[in-house]
Amino acid sequence: MNHQEPSTDGWHSPAAIWRNIVVGLAVSFVALSLGAAFGILSGRGAAAGMISAGIISLITALFGGTRVQCSGPTAPMSVVAATVVAMAFDRLPDLVPGADPNQFINLVMLLTAVLLILIGLLRLGRYITLVPNVVISGFMNGIALLVWASQLRKLFGGAEAQAFSGPVWANVGVALATLGLVVLLPALVGRLPERLRPFAPPATLVALVLMTAGVQILGLPIGTTDVSGGLASWDELSSLVSTQWPRDWSSPLLMTALPFAAQLAALCYLDTLLTSLVIDRMSGEPTRQNQELIAQGAANGAIAIVGGIPGAQATIRSVLVIKEGGTMRLAGVAIGVFVLVEMVLLRDLIAMIPQAVFAGILFKVGYDVFDLEPVIGYACRFTECRNRARGAIFVAHLEMPFIVGTTLVTFLWDLNIAVIVFTCAFYLINKVLRPHNPIRDLKPFQGLARED
């Protein structure tokens, strides 16, 4: 379908500029809180996630191929970053003696940036449509399981993971209460008069503020957010870059880093371009896919030199920008600028947020990532809901093994192997074994519309 560029009349009026700045301010708090949560998920800390949320949004808004969007750390990218962090501190000293773990992580992200830019320059963005929807569905479900498992380990410990400091019951209670607020608040907002709904703050931000205040008032003895390693002032930026820039570019280290970089680049490709499909449908404008990938590469390279975490185009933050009335690149630029300013000015307040609050937020993120429609559709084949659920996705028996298989391989082994193996299997079966009766794929994938 050919999209027509919408009229730009009035977009640069003072009222439109002001509206986009206000939209950027509103969404910046969501980007800041999620950035902190994903920083914790990655293992690099809340400060790394927050600075990444600001820098990635700023660069991709200025140079990306999607006019109205918000990029930053995402659940899938943070899960893979966590494997890189774990490897760097656990196995790297044995593989490359004397290598600095933090600089190795940054080297992985710099190589990721180079690969993304090359993919964009080679104009490979259009190949996103070759990945079957059943494989994408299973891939997202596997990511959701990884998010849930990581937070359970942080709440209860075990499997070489250290639990949050403080009593387990207190951390679990805070996480569950946060999860309850994030789930229930949107329903309460839905009961407000329609004229008041646009003024309601995002559920994630409200839950974060209420739970932090509650824990401080009750004096619960649980761990709070570590903001060390970030920016306490703008004067620290140059020293931060000088300490994070990789100094070792030896062949053994590059060969060790390259597979992880290829994994992150492939995931950013999927995460960004699948999200752009959702945003395209809302905005009516086609994303310039290769330009978007180059911008994502530049952004991931920039955060590497400040010790950040990788990111991609983020669905819910992008959807929020559009729904709040964002119409210009200025909205995404404002998000990035406000996040960086808030990170410096609100540092002491951010340090009061309990770690368990982010666990509750991430449990909801895992649910949002999980693609439930095909699972429900398959269950409907065997129940009465088949007659009631008009328009539901009814999954064939031969489709379900692809979803389940991709989910399990992603969760238990490796997400890139899962996508490659089951994509190849899908085409092998359809083109060779069943050319006259191919496996029907799901309708255009919608699951990422809930992901952030």
N, C-alpha and C positions, 0 to 999 in steps of 0.2 A: 504494500500500500504506500502510495506517495503522500508524504506529509507536506502541508503547506506551511511556510514560515508565517507565524502569526504577526499581525500588525504590531508595530512598535510605537504607534502614536501614543504620546503621553507617558511613555515609560521613563523618560528622563526629566519629567516635571519635578519641581521641589517636593510635591506631595508623594510622588512615587519613590523618590530617593529616600525621603524620611521613612516611608512605610517599609522599605527594604532594610533600612538600618534597624528599625524596631524589630522586624522579623529576625534579623541576625542576632540581636540581643536576646530575644526569647529562646531561640534554638541553641544559643551558645551554652546556656546552663545545662541543657540536655546533653550536648556534645561533651561538656566538661565532666559531668558525672559519669557518663558512659565511658569516656576516655580513661578516667580513673579506674573504673571497674575492669576494663579490658587490660589496662596496665597491670593490675593485680593478677588477672587471669594469665597473662603472658609470663609472669615471673619477674618482670623488670621493675615493677612497682607503679604506684598510682601516679607519681610525678612524670614518669616516662610516658604513660598513657595520655596525660593531660597535655603535655607539650606537643605530643604527636597529633592530638585532636586539633590543636590550633594551627600548626604548620601545614598539615595535610589539607585541611579545609581551605586555608588561604591560597596555597599554590594551585590546587585543582580548580578552585573557583575562578582564578585569574586565567588559567591556560587550558582548562579541560574542554572536552568536546560536548559536554552537557551544560547548557546555559544556566539552569536553575537546579542546583543539587548541593549536597553536603557530603564530603568524604571524610574519612577518619578511621581510627581503629575499629575493626569489626570482630565478631565472635570467631568466624572461621580463621581469619588471619592471626588472631591472638592465640588460638589453639595451636597452630603450627609454630608460631613464635615461641610458645612455651616448650615445644620439643627441642627447638634450637637452643634455648636457654639451658634446659636440662642437660643436653648433650655437651654444651660448652663447659659447664662446671663439673660434670661427672666424668666424661670420657675424653675430652680434648687433651688434658695433660698427658694421657697415655699415648694418644695418637700423634700429637705434635708437642713434644716437651718444650716448656718455656713459653708457650703461647698464652696471651692474655685473653681470658674468656670474654670479657666485655668488648674488647676490640674485635674479637672473632665474630661476635654477634653483629656488630656494626658492619664488618666486612661482608657478612652474608647479605645484609640489607642493601649495601652498595652494589653488590653483584646482582641482587634482585632488581634494583633500579636500572642497571645496564640492560638486563634481559628484557624488561618491560619496554624500554625505549626502543630496543632492537625489534621487538614484536610489532610495535607501532610503526616504525619506519619501514618494515617489510610488509605492512598492510595486511596483517593476519587477523585483524579484529572480526572480520566477517565469519570466521570459522566457528564462532561461538554457537551457531545454529546447528552444528553437527553433533553436539553432545545430546544424547537422548534424554527426554524429560524424566523417564523412569530412573536413569542413572543419577540425575541431579536430585531427584527426590530422595533416593537412598543416601546420597552424599550429604545432604542437609540433615537427615536424620542421624547419621553418624557423628556429625559435628555437634548436634544437640546432646547426644550421649556423652561425648567427650567433655562438653561444658559442665553437664550435671556431675559427672564422675570427679572432675577436678575440684568442684566446690564441696562435694561430700568429703573428699580427702582433706580439704582445708578445715572443715568443720569438725571432723572426727579423727583426723590423723591417720596413720597407717600407710603401708606401701611406700616407706621412706619419705612420706610427706609429713611436714610438721603442721600440727593444727594451729588455728588462731590462738593467741594467748588468752588466758582467762578460762573460767568454767565452761565446759562443753554445753551445759544446759542453757547458759546465758547466751552464748553465741548462736545456738540453734534457735532459741526463742526469738532473738532479734532478727535472724534470717527469715524465719517463718512469718513474723509480723510484717517485715518489709515486703515479702512476697505477697501476703494478703492485701496490703495497701496498694501495691502496683496492680493487682488483679481487680480489686473492688473500686478503686477511685474512678476509672473510666466509666463504670456503670453508674456511679453517682453523678458524674458530670452529664451523662446522658439524660438524667432526670431534671436537669436544670432547664429553665426556659431557653428557647433556642437563641434568643438575643444575648444571653449571658455565656453561652458555651465557648465562643471564641476567646473569651477572657480567662478561661480556666487554665491554670498552669499545667504542664505535663505531669502525668502521674509519677514518673520516675523521680522528678525533682521534688515533688511534694513528699513522697515517701522518704526520700533521703533526708530532707530537712526535719520532718516530724520525728523520725526514728533517732536521728542524731540528738535532737533536743530531748527526747524521752530518755535516752541512755545517759545523757549528761545530768538531767534532773534526778534520775534514780541513782546515779552514781554506780552503775554496773561496772565491775572490774574486768572489762574486756579490752582487747587490743584495738587501737585506732589506726588511722591511715598514716603511713610513713611518707612524708613529702620530701625527704632528703634526696638529694641528687637532681632536683629540679632547679628552677630559677627563683632565687630569693629577691633578685633585683636584676635590672637589665645589664648592669655592669658585669654580671657573672657570665653573660652569654659567650664572650670570646674565650674565657678560660674553660668553659664547658666544652666548646668545640675543640680546643687544643688537647683536652684530655681524652676525648672520644675518638678522634681521627685514628684509623688503623695505621700502625707503623710497620707491621710485618706483612709483606706481600709475597712471601716465599711460595714456591710451587706446592709443597705439601699442604700448606694452609689453604691455598686457593682451591686445590683439588678436594680438600675436606669440606670447604664452604660451598662449592658449586652445586652439589645435589640439593642442599637445603635452599639455596637461592632459586634453583629451577622449580622446586616445590612451591615456594612462596610466589614466584612469578606466575606460575600456572594457576594458583589459587586466586591471586589478584585479578587475573584475566577473567576467570569465571565469575568471581564475586562482583567485580565492577560491571561487566557487560550484561550479566543477568539482571542486576539492579537497574541498569540503564534501560532495559526493556520495560520495566515497570514504570519508570519515570517518563519514558517516551509516550506511553499510553495516556498518562495524566496530562502531560504538557502539550501533546500533539506535535512535538518537534522530534525529529530523528537525531540521535546522538551521533556525533562524528567519532566513531569507535576508535580509530587509530590515534586521533588527536587526544582522546581521553586516556588511552593507555600510555602515551608519552608523558602526559601530565601526571598520571599516577606514578610513573617511574621517577620523574623529577621529584615528586613529593616524598617518595620512599627513600630516595637518595638524600634528601635534605634532613629527614629525621634521623638518618643513620649517623650523621655527624654531631648530633646532640644527644645520642644515647636513647632514642625513642623506640617505638614499636611500629611494625608495618601496618598499613591500612589499605582501604579500597573505598569505592563509592558505597555509602551506607544508606540503606533503603528508608528506614523510618525517619531518620534525620532529613533526608531529601524530601520525603513525602510531607513532613512537617513544614518545610520551607514553602512548598507549593500551597498547602492548605492554609497556611497563615497569610498567604497573599504575596509571597516573594515572586518577583518578575524579572530581576536583574542579577547579573553576576555579583553585584554589590552585596546581595544577601549572604552569599557564601563567604565573600571576603570579610564581611562584618563578623560572621560567626568566628572565623579564625582569629581576627584581631581581638574580639571580646574574650575569647577563651584564654589567649595569652595574657591579656590584662588582668582578667579575673584570677588566673593562676598565681600571679605575683601579688595582687592586692588582697586576695582572700586566702592566702597561704595558711594563716593561723586557724581560720575557720575550717578549712579543708582537713587540717590535721586532727580535728575533733571527730571526724566521721568514723564510726566503728567499722572495722573490716567486715564484720558479719553482714552489715547493710548491703555491701556490694555483692556478697554471696546471694542474698535474697533477690537482688536485681538480676543477677546472672542466671538464677533458676528460671526467672521469667523470660530472659533472653533465650535460654535453651528451648523453652516451650514455643517461643515465636519462631525460632529457626526450624523446629520439627515440622515436617510437611504432613499434616494429619489427613488431608483430603483423600489421598489414595488409600490410606489404611482404612478410613471409614468407608470409602467406596467399596473396597474389597470385602469388608465385613457385611456390607449391605447385600452382597450376593447371597448370603445365607440367612438373612433375617427379614422380618416384615418391613424394615425401613426401605427396602428396594422399591416398594410401591409408594412410599411417602416422599422419598428424597428426590424430587424432580430436579434434574440438572446436575445431580451429583456425579462425581467421577467414578464410574464402575470399572474396577481394575480386573483385567482378565487373569486367568490362572497362570499364564506364561509370562505375564508382566511382573507379578509379585516376586519371583526369584531374583529379578534384577534389583528391585528396591531393597529386599532383605539382604541380598548378597553384598550390594554396595554399602549398605549400612554397617554390616558386620566387619567387612574388610577395612572400612574407614575407621571404625572404632577400635578394632583389635590389632590392626597392622599399620596401614599407611593410606592416606586419603588419595594421593595421586595415583598409586597403584590401583586403588579401587575404581577410580574414574576411567583410567586407561583400559584396564582389563575388561570391565563390563561394557564400556563403549565398543570396544573391538568385538566382544562376544555378541552384542546386539546386532551389529552389522554383519557379522559372520553368519549368524543364524538366519537373519532376514534375506541376505543375498545368496547364500549357498544352500542352507538346509531347508529353508521355507520360502523360496523365491515367489511362489504362486499364492502363498498364504502367510504373509509376513506377520510378525508380532505387531499388533497395533500399539503405538506409543500413546502416552497420555495427552490430553489437550495442552495447549501452550502453558508452560509452567507458571504457576502463580505463587508458589510457596514463599519465595523470597520477599513478597510484599509485606510479610510480617517481621522479617528479620532485621535486627540491628546489632 
